[in-house]
Amino acid sequence: SAVSSDESKNNSVTEIKDQCIVVDNVGTFVSDLSKNKVVEKILLNVESPSQMTNCSYSNVDANENSVEKMLLGGVSVLTTARALQNSTEATLSSFYATTTGLDESCDLNESTSTLKANEMVKSPQPLVLHSAGARAIVTADDAIHIIDSWKSELEQKRAEFISFVGNSDLPKDVSVCQKIVLSNKSYEPAAAKVIADFISSESICQDVQSLDLSDVIASQKESDGLEVLSIFSTLFKSSKLREVDLSCNAMGCKGVSSCASILSLPSLKAVYLCNNGLSETSMHEVADILIESKSCERLKTIHFYNNMSGDGGCEAFSRIMNNCSDDLENIRFSGTRAQRKGSLLVAGALRKVVCDIGCNLQHLDLCDNSFGRHGASLLSSAISSCPNLQHLDLRDCILEDEGIELICEALNSCCQHLRLLDISGNDISKDASKSIALTMAQSLSLEIFRAEENELTSIGIRNIMRAIKETNSLKELSFGSNECGSIGVKAIISAKRKLGSLTSLHVDGNSFTAEDISSLEEAYGDVLEDLEDNTSDADADFDFIFESDEEDESSD
């Protein structure tokens, strides 16, 4: 495929022509125009389905220090890259090459070999090392068995790469192992040391980009747990880790301090601290580490869930967000027992990082916060500036009708790529259903919609179901516990013809008659989830009988 630029449009990529005759999607170019980083021209000439030759770059330029992203995808191609220097010292700093295991963390420099694309065949994928087996306390002897298995896996994977390369010496830029998963086992300090010594001896620390240390110290006494965390953190203190998961470890301030080495890494892009029991004080400890090391300036993903840190934790999280950059894409801050004061701090920080700093959120989970109407106003300001938002979870946020209307207005203004929307548990009545209906009508990419545990009633659900377009992408619909009766059932059944992609319909906890249930089962079959908590109240829609008749006549 050839990519050319239009000088009159600020050197942006304006035309892409696919010239690959035999193989689809040989090359894809990704340009970050918001940062003025542009590759002007790429030539990929495919001569046959098994050979790619004459692959080169020309006229590479950038207004900042690096050309950020390029992806060779579709077909795995053995690839290395030569750094391209020009008068502004622009370098190709990120290059996706599936066969070498390189991803956007790679720093390509002058020592990297000239870009070549040799064989268009599937290459070996980098290894993920797991501590396999059932959940258990791992002793030093158990650790030896784990690394014996890892030795075999590493030898086999290196042999695969050597065979593919056709050379007994692997290129230095080939990553044999990119991820290590130690989760769901409890390691004694001696076991942690055995594993750390092995990883160090195999010289794979620099290749590992993702480290899963979730739930690794359960049942250990405090001093042993802290030692285990310190051993693993120290092991990777000079690594290029991009992602670290420390979830499900009981971590007070001492635990956070034990993990300071990996939380401070300049390469870090994603941090997961979920279900750690973090208090207000320990949340501020995390914030201090991320801010002082400037790690938060590079974060793309930050998850805090179920930490019960209250309003003080909200203040700490707000400090983190206030120091993030426009790289931030994925936020989860939920299950923290936040009250209104803390929730408003989070909403205000979110608006700042989106509207002032300019981050482009794709995933936002703020469930179980106490935003109310004022918080909804702050959230809607942020959401209306997130055109690439795909996941929005605002379950149990005390938004009520007025707040939901503000959120829907924001979604309607720009969020055309939304795939999940959860507004359950927000005391939403039928009065806000028309705002929700408009969002449903416009969100054609929406796959999952959840509005459980509200007060929509049959009329509200009918308004929403009628608004769904024939071209929808819905796979899951949830209206459980919404005071819905037969009128709502009729609307749900009438919409069946428009829901060809639906795989799950959850409407339990409502007031359906035996006839309603039979009709739903006939219409939706296996798509209908169990109705275990249905109350069979035939009078659920009594107050809406005349309203229903009038609306049915008007719709006819």
C-alpha positions as CSV (number, residue, x, y, z in Angstrom):
1,S,0.0,0.0,0.0
2,A,1.2,3.5,-0.7
3,V,0.7,6.4,1.6
4,S,1.2,9.9,0.3
5,S,0.8,13.3,2.0
6,D,-0.8,16.5,0.9
7,E,1.5,19.4,1.6
8,S,-1.4,21.9,1.5
9,K,-2.9,20.1,4.5
10,N,0.0,20.4,6.9
11,N,1.8,17.3,5.8
12,S,-1.0,15.0,7.0
13,V,-1.7,11.7,5.4
14,T,-4.6,12.3,3.1
15,E,-4.5,9.4,0.7
16,I,-4.0,5.7,1.2
17,K,-4.1,3.3,-1.8
18,D,-4.1,-0.4,-1.3
19,Q,-1.9,-1.9,-4.0
20,C,-1.5,-5.4,-2.5
21,I,-2.9,-7.8,-5.1
22,V,-2.6,-11.2,-3.3
23,V,-2.7,-10.6,0.4
24,D,-5.1,-8.2,2.2
25,N,-4.0,-5.7,4.8
26,V,-0.3,-6.1,4.4
27,G,0.4,-2.7,5.8
28,T,-1.4,-0.2,7.9
29,F,-0.1,3.2,8.8
30,V,-1.1,4.9,12.0
31,S,-0.5,8.6,12.2
32,D,-1.0,10.7,15.3
33,L,-2.0,14.0,13.7
34,S,-2.9,15.7,16.9
35,K,0.8,15.6,17.8
36,N,2.0,16.6,14.3
37,K,3.9,13.3,13.9
38,V,3.7,12.2,10.3
39,V,5.4,9.7,8.0
40,E,5.0,11.2,4.5
41,K,5.5,8.2,2.3
42,I,5.8,4.5,2.7
43,L,6.4,2.0,-0.2
44,L,5.5,-1.6,0.3
45,N,5.8,-3.4,-3.0
46,V,4.5,-7.0,-2.9
47,E,5.8,-9.2,-5.6
48,S,4.3,-12.5,-4.5
49,P,2.3,-13.9,-1.7
50,S,5.4,-15.4,-0.1
51,Q,7.9,-12.6,-0.6
52,M,7.9,-8.9,0.3
53,T,10.8,-6.9,-1.2
54,N,11.9,-3.4,-1.8
55,C,10.4,-2.2,1.5
56,S,11.6,1.3,2.3
57,Y,10.8,4.7,3.9
58,S,11.4,8.0,2.2
59,N,10.8,11.6,3.1
60,V,10.3,10.9,6.8
61,D,9.6,14.1,8.7
62,A,8.0,15.2,12.0
63,N,7.4,18.5,13.8
64,E,8.4,17.0,17.1
65,N,11.1,14.6,18.1
66,S,9.7,11.3,16.9
67,V,7.4,9.6,14.5
68,E,5.2,7.9,17.0
69,K,3.4,5.0,15.5
70,M,3.6,2.6,12.6
71,L,2.0,-0.7,12.3
72,L,2.9,-3.6,10.0
73,G,-0.1,-5.8,10.5
74,G,-2.4,-8.3,8.8
75,V,0.4,-10.6,7.9
76,S,3.3,-11.2,10.3
77,V,6.6,-10.2,8.7
78,L,10.0,-10.6,10.2
79,T,11.0,-7.0,10.7
80,T,13.8,-4.8,12.1
81,A,14.1,-1.1,11.6
82,R,16.7,1.6,11.1
83,A,16.3,4.9,12.9
84,L,15.8,7.7,10.5
85,Q,17.5,11.0,11.3
86,N,16.8,14.3,9.7
87,S,17.6,17.9,10.5
88,T,15.2,17.9,13.4
89,E,16.5,14.6,14.6
90,A,13.1,13.0,14.1
91,T,13.4,9.3,14.9
92,L,11.1,6.4,14.4
93,S,10.6,5.7,18.1
94,S,7.7,3.2,17.9
95,F,7.3,0.4,15.5
96,Y,4.8,-2.4,15.7
97,A,6.3,-5.6,14.3
98,T,4.5,-8.7,15.4
99,T,7.2,-11.2,14.5
100,T,9.9,-9.6,16.5
101,G,7.7,-9.0,19.5
102,L,8.3,-5.2,19.2
103,D,5.5,-2.9,20.2
104,E,5.2,0.8,20.8
105,S,7.6,0.6,23.8
106,C,10.5,0.0,21.5
107,D,13.2,2.6,21.2
108,L,14.7,2.1,17.8
109,N,18.1,3.7,17.3
110,E,21.1,3.8,14.9
111,S,22.3,0.3,16.1
112,T,19.1,-1.3,14.8
113,S,19.5,-3.0,11.4
114,T,18.1,-1.7,8.2
115,L,14.4,-2.3,7.7
116,K,13.8,-5.5,5.7
117,A,10.7,-7.6,5.1
118,N,11.6,-11.1,4.1
119,E,9.0,-13.9,4.4
120,M,5.3,-13.4,4.5
121,V,4.6,-16.3,6.9
122,K,3.3,-16.5,10.4
123,S,6.1,-15.9,12.9
124,P,6.4,-17.2,16.4
125,Q,4.7,-15.1,19.1
126,P,6.5,-14.0,22.2
127,L,6.1,-16.3,25.2
128,V,3.9,-15.6,28.2
129,L,5.3,-17.3,31.3
130,H,2.7,-18.5,33.8
131,S,3.0,-20.1,37.2
132,A,0.6,-22.9,36.2
133,G,-1.4,-25.0,38.5
134,A,-4.1,-24.6,41.2
135,R,-4.0,-21.8,43.8
136,A,-1.5,-22.7,46.5
137,I,1.3,-21.4,48.8
138,V,4.5,-21.6,46.8
139,T,7.6,-22.8,48.6
140,A,11.2,-22.7,47.3
141,D,10.8,-26.3,46.1
142,D,7.6,-25.5,44.3
143,A,9.4,-22.5,42.7
144,I,12.1,-24.8,41.3
145,H,9.4,-26.9,39.6
146,I,7.9,-23.7,38.1
147,I,11.2,-22.5,36.7
148,D,12.0,-26.0,35.3
149,S,8.8,-25.7,33.3
150,W,9.8,-22.2,32.2
151,K,13.2,-23.4,31.1
152,S,11.6,-25.9,28.7
153,E,9.2,-23.3,27.4
154,L,12.0,-20.7,26.8
155,E,14.2,-23.3,25.0
156,Q,11.3,-24.3,22.7
157,K,10.4,-20.7,22.0
158,R,14.0,-19.7,21.2
159,A,14.2,-22.7,18.8
160,E,11.1,-21.5,17.0
161,F,12.5,-18.0,16.5
162,I,15.9,-19.4,15.4
163,S,14.2,-21.7,12.9
164,F,12.1,-18.8,11.6
165,V,15.1,-16.4,11.3
166,G,17.3,-19.1,9.8
167,N,20.3,-18.1,11.9
168,S,21.6,-19.6,15.1
169,D,22.0,-16.2,16.6
170,L,18.8,-14.4,17.5
171,P,18.7,-10.7,16.6
172,K,19.0,-8.5,19.8
173,D,15.6,-6.9,19.1
174,V,13.7,-10.2,19.2
175,S,11.7,-10.6,22.5
176,V,11.3,-14.2,23.4
177,C,9.2,-13.4,26.5
178,Q,7.1,-10.3,26.9
179,K,4.8,-11.1,29.8
180,I,5.1,-12.9,33.2
181,V,2.0,-13.9,35.2
182,L,2.6,-14.9,38.8
183,S,-1.0,-14.2,40.0
184,N,-3.3,-16.3,42.1
185,K,-0.6,-18.0,44.1
186,S,0.9,-17.0,47.5
187,Y,4.7,-17.0,47.4
188,E,7.0,-17.4,50.3
189,P,10.0,-15.1,50.3
190,A,12.4,-18.0,49.5
191,A,10.2,-18.9,46.5
192,A,10.1,-15.4,45.2
193,K,13.9,-15.2,45.4
194,V,14.3,-18.5,43.4
195,I,12.0,-17.1,40.7
196,A,13.7,-13.7,40.7
197,D,17.1,-15.3,40.4
198,F,16.0,-17.3,37.4
199,I,14.4,-14.4,35.6
200,S,17.6,-12.4,36.2
201,S,19.9,-15.2,35.0
202,E,17.9,-15.7,31.8
203,S,18.3,-12.0,31.0
204,I,14.6,-11.5,30.1
205,C,13.8,-8.6,32.4
206,Q,14.5,-6.1,29.7
207,D,12.1,-7.9,27.3
208,V,9.2,-8.2,29.7
209,Q,6.6,-5.5,29.1
210,S,3.8,-6.8,31.3
211,L,4.0,-8.1,34.8
212,D,1.0,-9.6,36.7
213,L,1.7,-9.7,40.4
214,S,-2.0,-9.7,41.4
215,D,-2.9,-11.8,44.5
216,V,0.7,-13.1,45.3
217,I,0.9,-12.6,49.0
218,A,-2.4,-13.9,50.4
219,S,-2.1,-15.6,53.8
220,Q,1.5,-14.5,54.2
221,K,2.4,-12.7,57.4
222,E,3.0,-9.0,56.9
223,S,6.8,-9.1,56.9
224,D,6.9,-12.0,54.4
225,G,4.4,-10.3,52.1
226,L,6.3,-7.1,52.1
227,E,9.6,-9.0,51.3
228,V,7.9,-10.8,48.4
229,L,6.7,-7.5,46.9
230,S,10.1,-5.9,47.4
231,I,11.9,-8.9,45.7
232,F,9.8,-8.7,42.6
233,S,9.8,-4.9,42.5
234,T,13.5,-4.7,42.9
235,L,14.0,-7.3,40.1
236,F,12.3,-5.0,37.6
237,K,13.5,-1.7,38.8
238,S,15.6,-1.1,35.7
239,S,13.3,-2.8,33.2
240,K,11.1,-1.4,30.5
241,L,7.8,-2.6,32.0
242,R,4.8,-1.0,30.4
243,E,2.1,-2.6,32.5
244,V,2.0,-3.8,36.1
245,D,-0.9,-5.4,37.9
246,L,-0.7,-5.3,41.7
247,S,-4.3,-6.0,42.4
248,C,-5.7,-8.2,45.2
249,N,-2.7,-7.7,47.5
250,A,-3.3,-6.3,51.0
251,M,-1.2,-3.2,50.7
252,G,-1.0,-0.4,53.2
253,C,1.6,2.3,53.0
254,K,4.4,-0.3,53.6
255,G,3.2,-2.4,50.7
256,V,3.0,0.6,48.4
257,S,6.5,1.6,49.4
258,S,7.7,-1.9,48.7
259,C,6.5,-1.5,45.1
260,A,7.9,2.0,44.6
261,S,10.6,0.7,42.2
262,I,8.1,-0.5,39.6
263,L,5.6,2.2,40.2
264,S,8.3,4.8,39.4
265,L,9.4,3.2,36.1
266,P,9.7,5.8,33.2
267,S,8.4,3.2,30.7
268,L,5.2,2.5,32.7
269,K,2.0,3.0,30.7
270,A,-0.6,1.0,32.8
271,V,-1.2,0.6,36.5
272,Y,-3.7,-1.7,38.1
273,L,-4.4,-1.4,41.9
274,C,-7.8,-3.0,42.4
275,N,-9.1,-4.6,45.6
276,N,-5.9,-3.7,47.5
277,G,-7.7,-2.3,50.6
278,L,-5.9,1.0,50.0
279,S,-6.8,3.6,52.7
280,E,-6.8,7.3,52.3
281,T,-3.2,7.5,53.5
282,S,-1.9,4.7,51.2
283,M,-3.7,6.3,48.2
284,H,-1.8,9.5,48.9
285,E,1.4,7.4,49.1
286,V,0.6,6.0,45.6
287,A,-0.1,9.5,44.3
288,D,3.2,10.8,45.8
289,I,5.2,8.0,44.0
290,L,3.5,8.5,40.6
291,I,3.8,12.3,40.7
292,E,7.3,12.6,42.0
293,S,8.6,10.0,39.5
294,K,6.5,11.6,36.8
295,S,5.2,8.2,35.9
296,C,1.6,9.5,35.8
297,E,2.6,11.8,33.0
298,R,3.1,8.8,30.7
299,L,0.2,6.6,31.9
300,K,-2.4,5.5,29.4
301,T,-4.3,3.3,31.8
302,I,-5.0,3.7,35.5
303,H,-7.3,1.4,37.5
304,F,-8.3,1.8,41.1
305,Y,-11.3,-0.4,42.2
306,N,-12.8,-1.6,45.4
307,N,-10.3,0.2,47.7
308,M,-12.7,1.8,50.1
309,S,-10.5,4.9,50.4
310,G,-13.4,7.3,50.8
311,D,-13.2,11.0,50.0
312,G,-9.5,11.2,51.0
313,G,-8.8,8.6,48.3
314,C,-10.7,10.7,45.8
315,E,-8.4,13.6,46.6
316,A,-5.4,11.4,46.0
317,F,-6.8,10.2,42.7
318,S,-7.6,13.7,41.7
319,R,-4.0,14.7,42.3
320,I,-2.9,11.8,40.0
321,M,-5.2,12.9,37.2
322,N,-4.2,16.5,37.5
323,N,-0.7,15.4,36.7
324,C,-1.5,13.1,33.8
325,S,-1.0,14.0,30.2
326,D,-3.0,13.7,27.0
327,D,-1.7,10.1,26.7
328,L,-4.4,9.0,29.2
329,E,-7.0,6.8,27.6
330,N,-8.4,4.4,30.2
331,I,-9.7,5.3,33.7
332,R,-11.3,3.1,36.3
333,F,-12.1,4.6,39.7
334,S,-15.0,2.8,41.3
335,G,-16.0,1.0,44.5
336,T,-14.2,3.5,46.8
337,R,-17.1,4.5,49.1
338,A,-16.8,8.0,47.9
339,Q,-19.3,10.6,49.2
340,R,-20.4,13.7,47.3
341,K,-17.4,15.8,48.3
342,G,-14.9,13.3,47.0
343,S,-16.9,12.4,43.9
344,L,-17.0,16.1,42.9
345,L,-13.2,16.3,43.2
346,V,-12.9,13.3,40.8
347,A,-15.4,14.8,38.4
348,G,-13.6,18.1,38.4
349,A,-10.2,16.5,37.8
350,L,-11.7,14.4,35.0
351,R,-13.0,17.6,33.3
352,K,-9.5,19.2,33.7
353,V,-7.6,16.2,32.2
354,V,-10.0,16.0,29.3
355,C,-10.9,19.6,28.5
356,D,-7.7,21.4,29.6
357,I,-5.0,18.8,29.1
358,G,-6.7,17.2,26.1
359,C,-6.6,13.5,26.9
360,N,-8.7,11.4,24.6
361,L,-10.5,8.9,26.7
362,Q,-11.7,5.6,25.3
363,H,-12.6,3.8,28.6
364,L,-14.2,5.4,31.6
365,D,-15.5,3.5,34.6
366,L,-16.7,5.6,37.5
367,C,-19.4,3.4,39.0
368,D,-20.3,3.6,42.7
369,N,-19.5,7.3,43.1
370,S,-21.9,9.9,44.5
371,F,-21.9,12.5,41.7
372,G,-25.5,13.8,41.8
373,R,-26.6,16.6,39.5
374,H,-23.6,18.9,40.0
375,G,-21.2,16.0,39.4
376,A,-23.2,15.0,36.3
377,S,-22.7,18.5,34.9
378,L,-18.9,18.2,35.4
379,L,-18.9,14.7,33.8
380,S,-21.0,15.8,30.8
381,S,-18.5,18.6,30.1
382,A,-15.7,15.9,30.0
383,I,-17.7,13.4,28.0
384,S,-18.7,15.9,25.4
385,S,-14.9,16.2,24.6
386,C,-14.3,12.5,24.2
387,P,-15.2,11.6,20.6
388,N,-13.5,8.2,20.8
389,L,-15.2,7.0,24.0
390,Q,-16.1,3.4,23.7
391,H,-16.8,2.3,27.3
392,L,-18.8,4.3,29.8
393,D,-19.8,2.8,33.2
394,L,-21.8,5.1,35.5
395,R,-23.6,2.5,37.5
396,D,-24.7,3.5,41.0
397,C,-23.7,7.2,40.7
398,I,-26.9,8.9,42.1
399,L,-27.4,10.7,38.8
400,E,-31.2,10.7,38.7
401,D,-33.2,12.0,35.8
402,E,-31.6,15.4,35.5
403,G,-28.1,14.0,35.6
404,I,-28.8,11.3,33.1
405,E,-30.3,13.8,30.7
406,L,-27.0,15.8,30.9
407,I,-25.0,12.7,30.3
408,C,-27.1,11.6,27.3
409,E,-26.9,15.1,25.8
410,A,-23.1,14.9,26.0
411,L,-23.0,11.4,24.5
412,N,-25.2,12.6,21.6
413,S,-22.9,15.5,20.9
414,C,-19.8,13.5,20.0
415,C,-19.6,9.8,21.1
416,Q,-20.2,7.9,17.9
417,H,-18.0,5.0,18.8
418,L,-19.6,4.0,22.1
419,R,-19.8,0.2,22.6
420,L,-20.8,-0.1,26.3
421,L,-23.1,2.1,28.4
422,D,-24.1,1.2,31.9
423,I,-26.5,3.6,33.7
424,S,-27.9,1.1,36.2
425,G,-28.9,2.0,39.7
426,N,-29.3,5.8,39.2
427,D,-33.0,6.3,40.2
428,I,-34.0,7.0,36.6
429,S,-37.7,7.3,35.9
430,K,-39.7,7.3,32.7
431,D,-39.3,11.1,32.6
432,A,-35.7,10.7,31.4
433,S,-36.4,7.8,29.1
434,K,-36.8,10.0,26.0
435,S,-33.3,11.4,26.5
436,I,-32.0,7.8,26.8
437,A,-34.0,6.8,23.7
438,L,-32.4,9.6,21.6
439,T,-29.0,8.3,22.7
440,M,-29.9,4.7,21.8
441,A,-31.2,5.9,18.4
442,Q,-27.9,7.7,17.6
443,S,-25.4,5.1,19.1
444,L,-25.4,2.6,16.3
445,S,-22.1,1.1,17.5
446,L,-23.5,0.3,21.0
447,E,-23.2,-3.3,21.8
448,I,-24.0,-3.4,25.5
449,F,-26.7,-1.3,27.2
450,R,-27.5,-1.8,30.9
451,A,-30.1,0.2,32.8
452,E,-31.0,-2.2,35.6
453,E,-32.3,-1.2,39.1
454,N,-34.0,2.0,38.0
455,E,-37.6,3.1,37.9
456,L,-38.1,3.3,34.1
457,T,-41.4,1.4,34.2
458,S,-43.0,-0.1,31.2
459,I,-43.5,3.4,29.6
460,G,-39.8,4.3,29.9
461,I,-38.7,0.9,28.5
462,R,-41.2,1.2,25.6
463,N,-39.8,4.7,24.7
464,I,-36.3,3.2,24.6
465,M,-37.2,0.1,22.7
466,R,-39.1,2.1,20.0
467,A,-36.0,4.3,19.5
468,I,-33.7,1.4,18.6
469,K,-32.7,1.6,14.9
470,E,-32.7,-1.4,12.5
471,T,-29.0,-0.8,12.0
472,N,-28.1,-1.2,15.7
473,S,-25.2,-3.4,16.9
474,L,-26.8,-4.5,20.3
475,K,-25.6,-7.8,21.7
476,E,-26.7,-7.3,25.3
477,L,-29.7,-5.5,26.8
478,S,-30.5,-5.3,30.5
479,F,-33.6,-3.8,32.0
480,G,-33.8,-5.9,35.2
481,S,-35.7,-4.5,38.2
482,N,-37.4,-1.5,36.5
483,E,-41.0,-1.9,37.6
484,C,-41.9,-3.1,34.2
485,G,-45.1,-5.0,33.3
486,S,-47.0,-6.2,30.3
487,I,-46.8,-2.9,28.4
488,G,-43.1,-3.1,28.5
489,V,-43.1,-6.8,27.5
490,K,-45.1,-5.9,24.4
491,A,-42.6,-3.2,23.4
492,I,-39.6,-5.6,24.0
493,I,-41.3,-8.3,21.9
494,S,-42.1,-5.8,19.1
495,A,-38.5,-4.8,18.9
496,K,-37.3,-8.3,18.4
497,R,-37.2,-7.9,14.6
498,K,-34.6,-5.2,15.0
499,L,-32.3,-7.1,17.4
500,G,-30.7,-9.6,15.1
501,S,-27.3,-9.5,16.9
502,L,-28.7,-9.8,20.4
503,T,-27.2,-12.6,22.5
504,S,-28.5,-11.7,26.0
505,L,-31.7,-10.1,27.3
506,H,-31.9,-9.5,31.0
507,V,-35.3,-8.4,32.3
508,D,-35.5,-10.3,35.6
509,G,-36.8,-8.6,38.8
510,N,-39.9,-7.0,37.0
511,S,-43.6,-7.8,37.2
512,F,-44.5,-10.1,34.4
513,T,-47.6,-12.4,34.2
514,A,-47.3,-16.0,33.2
515,E,-48.5,-15.0,29.8
516,D,-45.8,-12.3,29.6
517,I,-43.1,-14.8,30.4
518,S,-44.4,-17.3,27.9
519,S,-44.4,-14.6,25.2
520,L,-40.9,-13.5,26.0
521,E,-39.6,-17.1,25.9
522,E,-41.3,-17.7,22.6
523,A,-39.9,-14.5,21.0
524,Y,-36.3,-14.6,22.4
525,G,-35.6,-18.3,23.3
526,D,-32.1,-18.8,24.6
527,V,-31.3,-15.1,24.4
528,L,-33.6,-14.5,27.4
529,E,-31.9,-14.8,30.7
530,D,-33.5,-16.6,33.7
531,L,-36.5,-14.9,35.3
532,E,-35.9,-16.1,38.8
533,D,-37.0,-12.9,40.6
534,N,-40.1,-12.0,38.7
535,T,-43.0,-11.0,40.9
536,S,-45.9,-11.9,38.5
537,D,-47.8,-8.7,39.5
538,A,-50.6,-8.3,36.9
539,D,-51.3,-4.7,38.2
540,A,-47.7,-3.3,37.6
541,D,-49.0,-1.2,34.6
542,F,-52.3,-0.2,36.1
543,D,-51.4,3.5,36.3
544,F,-50.3,3.5,32.6
545,I,-53.3,1.8,31.0
546,F,-54.9,5.0,29.6
547,E,-51.5,6.6,28.9
548,S,-50.6,3.5,26.9
549,D,-53.8,3.5,24.9
550,E,-53.3,7.2,23.9
551,E,-49.7,6.6,22.9
552,D,-50.6,3.5,20.9
553,E,-53.2,5.4,19.0
554,S,-50.8,8.3,18.2
555,S,-48.1,5.9,17.1
556,D,-50.5,4.1,14.8
